[in-house]
Amino acid sequence: MDTTDPDIKLFEDGTCNHCRGYFNARKRYLDADYVSQERDRIVREIKESGRRRPYDCIIGVSGGVDSTYVCYIAKELGLRPLAVHIDNGWNSELAVKNIENTLNVLDIDLITEVLDWEEFRSLQLSLLKSSTPDIELPTDHAIRAVLMRTAVKMNIGYILNGRNYSTEGILPWAWAYSALDYKYISGLQKKFSGIKLKNYPHMTMLNVFYYVAIRKIRNFNILNYVEYNKSIAMEVLKERLGWRDYGGKHHESIFTRFLQGYILPNKFGIDKRIAHLSVLVLTQQMGREDALDELSQPIYEPDTLAKDYAFFLKKLGLSEDKFSRIMAEPPKSYKDYPNHESLLVPGKNDQLITFLSFLRKIGILPRGFADNALAVKK
């Protein structure tokens, strides 16, 4: 990690706040007995909650490593998941094929939600025009909203997701703000677009409270409770599910690939590989020198960049001149626009978190509510 994160704190021993925060958060997951017992307990709860129903949990699938491995582990543990996919118009052909192969081999049913393209296109353009690095939020927010809504509709109490400490334990808030903040997302749409959001899947903070506190829908980060080495997982998926690698993290989406490979580095000076590789070093899945060597390589192959650049402009209806002017605008952050930071960023509202923790302690809110609802980031 380096000072491309404006909030980084470097210490004399060569570590930073991300290293220390990572090990502090992951500490309990290094206890094999705790992990095994907690996993077994939660799996029993999931199975019991889904008794006499077709499905006992939901998994959001993208075709990437994490969500595919979640499907594989869920079936290994004897769970009966329903897969949900959000089609935002940017899937690569390989991602679609990976989803198809995975679910066919594992015999998992699938629901696909296709977003209203004109609405979604206008929303992506609004985030792009805002000059913040949060351009991926419309997709991330829609995924969470659709999963919650589907859980309520199907009366399913658990959502299994691929967020994990082994490959994703570091991501600065300055690089990626919370996907739960619909006030922020809708405010940008109102400011930069004349198109009203009628069909876009979303949830307000009141919706979040309803889903988690009233309906008691639980998010289970299942990959924190199994041995999860990314390289080994990829080999297992290739061998048993016919899964194929797509190159980089989250590159199953053409939009994400172009965002992380071109827009973020060139406009904001953000190379997300720094965070992704840092975690692999901390978990000893990669040596530091090897990570630095990988970081020294170009993010994009020239031919792929040229194709993605042309596709990105055509799909969003942007001219090269218009896109260049957007890229030249001074960078901003979520703090420059109306938002719910005080509800979502840890440490911004300690009284609220203390109150929610109290409600959780006396049983009004489910265990993990303050963590899941108040501190979720991409």
JOSULFEN-V949843 format. One record per helix or strand. SS is the DSSP state (2 for helix, 1 for strand). FROM is the first residue (numbers start at 1). TO is the last residue. If there is no record, write none. Layout:
BEGIN
ss=SS from=FROM to=TO
ss=SS from=FROM to=TO
END
This chain:
BEGIN
ss=1 from=10 to=10
ss=1 from=16 to=16
ss=2 from=17 to=30
ss=2 from=32 to=49
ss=1 from=57 to=60
ss=2 from=65 to=76
ss=1 from=81 to=87
ss=1 from=91 to=91
ss=2 from=93 to=106
ss=1 from=109 to=114
ss=2 from=117 to=129
ss=2 from=137 to=154
ss=1 from=158 to=161
ss=2 from=165 to=168
ss=2 from=182 to=192
ss=2 from=205 to=214
ss=1 from=218 to=221
ss=2 from=222 to=225
ss=2 from=230 to=241
ss=1 from=253 to=253
ss=2 from=254 to=268
ss=2 from=273 to=282
ss=2 from=288 to=295
ss=2 from=302 to=316
ss=2 from=320 to=328
ss=2 from=334 to=336
ss=2 from=341 to=344
ss=2 from=350 to=361
ss=2 from=369 to=374
END
